[in-house]
Amino acid sequence: MGESDTAQTVGIIGIGLLGSAIADRLLAAGYSVCGFDPAAAAQQAFTENGGRSMQQIGDVAAPADPVVLCLPNSDVVEHVLADMIPHLKPGTTLIDTTTGEPEKTIELADRLAVTDINLLDASVLGSSDVTRAGNAVLMVGSAAKPFQRVRPVLGAIAANVIHVGPVGSGQQMKLVANLVLGLNRAVLAEGLSFAKSLGLDLNLVLDVLKSGAAYSKVMDAKGRKMIDEAFAPQAKLSQHLKDVRLILKLASASDRDLPLSSLHQQLLESVEAAGNGDLDNSAIIRAWRRDNSPAEAGRPASRRGLPPGS
């Protein structure tokens, strides 16, 4: 890539935790990146990191192709596209990284295809920190030609890009991955809570778990956060709860029973109801406390209970 005035321009709508990491990856690869986010702080940070901040959603469409969408859910995607479509050039490709509803994404892609706009879903497996480091996995749902057209941009976001199948399949794969990943976090939280109730040294417990057959990568990313109660968000707990609800909705539509995910939803809801939804998803460990309210975060660690008897 050349300098920003001659480089291909990529747009991005949604520059929060994950969106800012994606933008950083694109900027580091030499792309010119223009973007919009309704939060002024996100816009300012984006500009400071080398992006071009736009004042309206439609302003991103004119100079950019492709345009990346990194939004909270499919309803927001639909709302954003309503503003953007009149400004999009025929032939433009939209890369939707939102963990959304596959059926809605397929419907949107079909509607956009009539106006010669390509929509593909490129779900990100990895937190904002993992993505910023280039270690995320992109699971892409797309027809072959649009996928090949934006393959270099996808490769700038993540080294590991997997074409899963047609539009919607990337989001389906993300929900499968998030089911397993989320339950891994919950199991680690329960194990650490159990260990604490026994009076074991949690640092030693984590080392032992990492050294044997119980190991999972979740322990590397979330173990210390759980022990130290360092819940600055890499990915918010409420966002994962949204994903679990999507998982259960999709399972219900295909008459599948997911008992572990149903319990996982209850655990996440208990933590969110206590006011902890904006914390990192490792804060699920608070579901095993006598009191998981935000006020408890200020109590000495030695007095923070997990299950009865801890």
N, C-alpha and C positions, 0 to 999 in steps of 0.2 A: 504494500500500500504506500501511496505517496503522502504528501502533506494533506491536512484536513480540507484545504480548498479544492483539491482535485480528487480526494478519496470518495469512494462510494458512500452515500449517506444512508444510514439506517435510522429509522424512527423507533421510539419506545414510548408507550403509554403505560404509566404506572411505575414510579421510580422509588418504591419503598425499599424494604429490606432486600428482597430478591431482585427487584427491578434495578436497583442501584448496582448490585453485583453484576448483573448481566451487562449493564451499561459500561461498567468498568472494564469488563472483558473485551467488549467491542472497541472501546477507546484504545485499550492496550494493543489491540490487533491492528490499529491504524485506521479504523473506520471513523468517518465523521458521524456523530450521533446527535440527533435532535430529539427532544422529549418533552412530555407534559405530565404533570402530576398536580392534583388539586391542593396538595400541601405545599405551602410556600417554603418551608424548611427543606423539603425534599428537592424542590426546584433549585434552591440556592446551593445545596451540596452538590447536585448534579453539575451546575455551572462551574463551581469551584474545581471540580474534577475534570473539566475539559469539555463537557457537553454543552449543547446549545439549547437553552430553555425556551419553550414556545408558550405563548399566552393562552392558546385555545387548542382543543383536540384537533380541530380541522387543520390547524397550522402545521401539524406534524406530517400530514398526508402529502402535501404538495411537493416538498423536496425529497421525500424518503421512499425507498423501496429496497428491501422489505420494511415492514413495520412490525415491531414486536409488541405484543399485548401481555402485560403482567399484572393481572387484576384479581380482586378477591373472589369472584365467582362468575358463573355464566350469565346471571342477570345483569351484572355490571358490564360484562363484555357486550351484551346485546345493546345496552344503553349507549355505550361508547361508540359502537359501530353505527348506530343511528346518526350520531353527530359526524362521524368520519366519512361515511360512504359517499356523500355528495362531493367530497374533496379528493377522493382517490382516483388515480389514473387507471384506465383499463390495463390489465396485465399485472397490477401490483399484487404482491404476495404478503399475506398477513401471517405472522407466526404467533400463535396463541400459546403462551406458557402457563396460562391459568389452570389450576387444578379444578376443572369444571365438570359439568354434566355431559357425558359423551353424546347422548341423544340430542341435546340442544346444540352442541357443536356441529354435529352432522347436519342438522337442519339449517344452521347458519351458513355452513359451507355450501350447501345446495342452493340457498338463496343468493349468495354472493357469486356463485359460478355463472349465474344468468347474466350478471353485469361484467363478466370477465375478470373477477377478482378471485384470487386463490387464497383459501384459508387452510392452514395446516395446524395441527396441535403438536406442540413440542414440550411435553411435560418434563419438569426438572426433578431429578432424584438427587437431593442434596440440599443442605441449608444454604443460606446466603454466604456464610463463611466458606463452605466447601465450594460453592460456585465461584466465588471471587478468586479462590486459589486455583481454579481450572480443573477441579477434581469431580465435578458433578457428572451425572449421566443424563443425556437427553433421549427421551423415548418419543419417537415421532410417528404421528399418524398422518399419512399424506399419499396422494397419487404419486407416481414415480417422477414425472417431469417437474412439478413444483418442488419436490424434495431435492432433486439434483440441482435445480436452479439456485436454491438458497443454502446448499450444503456448505459452502465456505463460511457463511455467516454462522450457521449452526456450529461448525467446527471451531469458530473463534470463541463461542460461548462455553463449549465443553469439548474436551478431547475425545470423549466416548459418546458417539452419536449412533443410536440404534433405530433403524427404520422398522417399526413394529408391524405396520400394515396400513389400511386405509384410514381416512380421517375419523377421529374418535378413538382409535385403538391406542394411541399414545396416552390419552387420559384414562382409558380402561386399565392399561398397564400400570400407570401411576397409582391408581387406587389399590391395585393388588399389592404393589410395592409398599405403599403407605400402611396397608393393613398389617403386613408383616413387621415393618419397621416400628410402627406405633406399639404393637404388642411386645416387641423386644424392649422398648423403653419401659413399658408397664411392668414387665417381668423383672427388669433390673431394679426398678423402684421398689417392687415388693421384696425382692431379695435383700436389698440394702436395708429396708425397713425391718425385715425379720432379723437380719444380722445385728442391727442396733438394739432391738429388743432383747437380744441375748448378751448384750454388753461387749460385742466384738469390736475390734478396731476397724473402722470402715475403710481406711486406706489399705490395710492389709487384706481385707475382704476383696476389695476391687482388684488388687494385684493377683490374688489367688484365682479369682474368676477369669481374669485375662489369660492366665497361664494354662488353663485346662480346656476341656471339651465344652464348657458352658460359655466360652468366649463368643462375643459378637462385636462388630464395629461400633455398635451403640455405646459400648463401654468406653471406647476411646473418646467419643464425642460428648457423651452425657454423664459418664460416671463421676468425674470430678465436679461437674456442675451440680449434680445431686448432692454430693457429700458437702461441698462448700456452700451450697445454696446460692450459687452464682447464676441468677436467673435472667440476666440481661438477654433479650431475645435474639437468637439466631433464626428461629422460626416460632411464631407465637402458638401457645397452647390452644387458643380459640380457633385458630386457623386449622389446626389438626382436628379439632372437634368437628369443624365443618366437613373435613374430609371423611371422618368416620361416619357422619350422617349420610354423606353421599354414598359411601360403601354399602351401608345398610339399605339405602333406598334402591341401589342397583341390584343388590342381592334379592330384595323383596320382589322386584319386578321379574326376576327369573326364578322365583319360588325357591330361593336358597336360604337356609338358616345358618347364621353366623353367630353362635352363642358367645364366643370370646369377644367378638367385636361389640356385641350388645352390652356386655359387662364393661368393656373399655369405654363405651359411650357414657355409661353411668359414672364411672370414675372421673372422666374428664369434665362432665357436667358438674360434679360436686366441687371440683377445684375452680371452675369458671364461676359458679354461683357464689363462691366465697370472695370473688373480686380479683382472681388471679389469672384471668384469661389473656392478658397482654404480656404475661411472663413467658419465658422460653418453655417449649414443650416438655423439657426435663422437669418442670415444676409439677408434673403428674405425681411426683413422690409425695406431694402434700395431701394427696387423697388418703394416705395411710396415717395421717396425724389425727390426734383428738380434735384439734382445732386448726384448720388450714386457712384461716382468715389472714388478710394482709397484715393485720396488727401484730401477728405472731412473728413476723420477720424481724422485728426489733428485739426479740427476747434472746437471751444468751443461748448459744447452741446446746449447752448441756441440759437446758430445760425445755427444749422443743420436743414434744412427744411425737412418736409415730403411732404404732398400735398400742393398745393397753399393755402395760407391763414393760414398756421401753424405758 
